[in-house]
Amino acid sequence: MSMMDWNGYRKQLIAGVGALAKLSPDTVKGYGTLGSAGQHTGHLDAKTRELIAVAVSITLRCDGCITVHTDAARKLGATQEEIAEALGVAVSVNAGAALVYSTRVMDAYAAAAAGDSKEA
């Protein structure tokens, strides 16, 4: 059993974006231009770009991105194992970012402590 109806949600999302496009066509057109810009360079194939998008989707916690890019990756031939590997990279990078930002917290603590000693 799925956590949610991803196929239904994807259809609902696409319809919602279509409705927004009628109200703000330049916004949606601009988004489309950004989304298709990478395909014009030819450096990465479409499946690789979608695997990256899937990994970024979990970092952004965007259910819409998850359903659209997972479906696109699957349709481009991405296997469940390839998607899992891309997700593993995202998990690792997110953990790494937390580790890096942990050093910033420790630096902020040290700066605050140094400020306390200067005030004394």
N, C-alpha and C positions, 0 to 999 in steps of 0.2 A: 504494500500500500504506500502510495506517495504521500509526502508531507502536505502537498497541495496539488491542485489541478494545474500543472505547469502549462499544458497545451491550451487550456481555456484561458489562463492568465495571459499567455503570449498573444492570443487572439484579441483579448480585451485591451491589452496594452497597445497593440498595433492600431486598433480602432481609435483608441484615445489619442495617439500621436497623430493619426489622420485628422481627427477633429481639431486638434491644436494647430495643425498645418493650415486649416481653413481660416483660423483666427489670426495666426502669426506665421505666414508662409516663409518669410525670410529667416526666422529663427530655425525652423525645421529644415529648410534648405541649407542653412549654414552648418547645422549638425550633420546633415548628409554629406556635405563637402568634406568636413573633418573626417568622417568615418571612411570615406573612400579615398582619401589622399594617399594613404600608404600603398594602395594597390597600384598606383601609377608609377612607383619607383621600380617595381619588379625585383626588389632585393629579397623579400620574403614571400613565400607562397601563401595563398588564401587560408589554407588549413593552419599554418603556423601563426598567422595573424589572429585567427579565431581562438587558437589555444592560448595565446597571450591575453586576448580579451576575456576569456573564461577565467584565467588566473587573476586578472585585474578586477573582475566582477566580484570575487569574494573579498578582495581587499577593500573595495568600496561598499560592500554589503548591499549590492543593488540587485534585487530579485529580477527586475526587468532585464538587466544586463545578463544575468545568469541564464534566464530562459531563452533569450534571443541568441546569445553567442554559443550556448551549449547546443542548441538546435542547429545553428549554422555549422559549427565544428563537426557535429555528427554527420550532417549532410555532405560535408566535404571529405568524409572518410576517416575522421578522427575516431579512434577506438576508445573504449572505456578506459583502457590502460593508459593511453596517451593523455587523456583528460586528467586521470588520477595523478600522473606524473607532473603535469602542468600545475595542478592544485598543490602538489607537494612543494614545488618551487615557491608558489605564493605563500604557503604556510611558513616556509623557511625564511623568506624575505621579511614577512611580517614579524616573525620572532626576532630576526636580526635587527629590524627597525626598533623594536621594543628594547632590545639590548643596547643599541646605540643611544636611544633616548634616555635610558636608565643612567648612562654616564652624564647626560645633561642635567638630570635631577641631582646627581651627586655633586656636580660642578656648582649648581645653583645653591645647594646646601652649604658648600664650602664658602661661596661668595657671601651668603647671608651670615655665616658664622664669622667670617673675616670682618664684615661690616659691624657686627656686634662688638668685636674686640676693639675696633677703632672708635666706637661710640663710648666705650668705657673709660 
